[in-house]
């Protein structure tokens, strides 16, 4: 596998991880006990930290990319392992 392919896979895993981790650790103004700005939505986050979300996404994407590349090299799970019903591939 070429390094550009690994980089592209890492980027895809990073985007997936960032969206997946986005809602974790977010608190509203009501949960924190702060006063809301007039016109603010009740569900608006009070403590959104994009750098923390990005760092978590970097770590998770690195783990997922490593697992993907190792599976590619060693062939732990192949297409034949993902067929749960129907004809088998020989």
C-alpha positions in Angstrom: 0.0 0.0 0.0 1.4 3.4 -1.0 1.8 6.2 1.6 -0.6 8.4 -0.3 -3.3 5.8 0.1 -2.6 5.5 3.8 -2.8 9.3 4.1 -6.2 9.4 2.3 -7.5 6.6 4.5 -6.3 8.5 7.6 -8.0 11.7 6.4 -11.3 9.8 5.9 -11.0 8.2 9.4 -10.2 11.7 10.8 -13.4 13.3 9.4 -15.5 10.3 10.5 -13.9 10.5 14.0 -14.4 14.3 14.3 -18.1 14.0 13.5 -18.5 11.0 15.7 -16.8 12.7 18.7 -18.4 16.1 18.3 -21.3 15.7 20.8 -19.2 14.2 23.6 -18.3 16.5 26.5 -20.6 19.3 25.4 -22.7 21.0 28.1 -25.5 23.6 27.7 -25.7 26.9 29.7 -28.4 25.4 31.8 -26.2 22.4 32.8 -23.3 24.6 33.7 -25.4 27.1 35.5 -24.6 30.1 33.3 -27.0 32.7 32.1 -28.1 32.5 28.4 -27.9 35.4 26.0 -31.3 36.6 24.9 -32.4 34.8 21.7 -30.0 31.9 22.3 -31.2 28.3 21.6 -31.7 26.1 24.7 -29.4 23.5 23.2 -26.5 25.8 22.3 -23.2 24.6 23.8 -21.5 26.7 26.5 -18.2 24.9 26.6 -17.4 23.9 23.0 -13.6 23.3 22.5 -12.8 22.5 18.9 -9.1 21.9 19.7 -10.0 19.1 22.1 -12.3 17.5 19.5 -9.6 17.7 16.9 -7.0 16.1 19.2 -9.4 13.3 20.1 -10.1 12.8 16.4 -6.4 12.7 15.6 -5.8 9.9 18.2 -8.9 7.9 17.1 -8.1 8.2 13.4 -4.5 7.1 14.0 -5.7 4.0 15.9 -8.3 3.2 13.2 -5.8 3.7 10.4 -3.2 1.5 12.1 -5.8 -1.2 12.5 -6.8 -0.9 8.8 -3.2 -1.0 7.5 -2.3 -4.0 9.7 -5.4 -5.8 8.5 -4.4 -5.0 4.9 -0.9 -6.4 5.5 -1.8 -9.5 7.5 -5.3 -10.2 6.1 -7.1 -10.9 9.4 -10.5 -10.1 8.0 -11.2 -10.6 4.3 -14.2 -10.3 2.0 -15.1 -13.9 2.6 -15.4 -13.2 6.3 -18.0 -10.5 5.8 -20.6 -12.7 4.0 -23.1 -13.7 6.6 -25.7 -15.3 4.3 -26.0 -16.4 0.7 -23.4 -18.0 -1.6 -19.8 -18.1 -0.4 -16.9 -16.8 -2.5 -14.4 -19.5 -3.3 
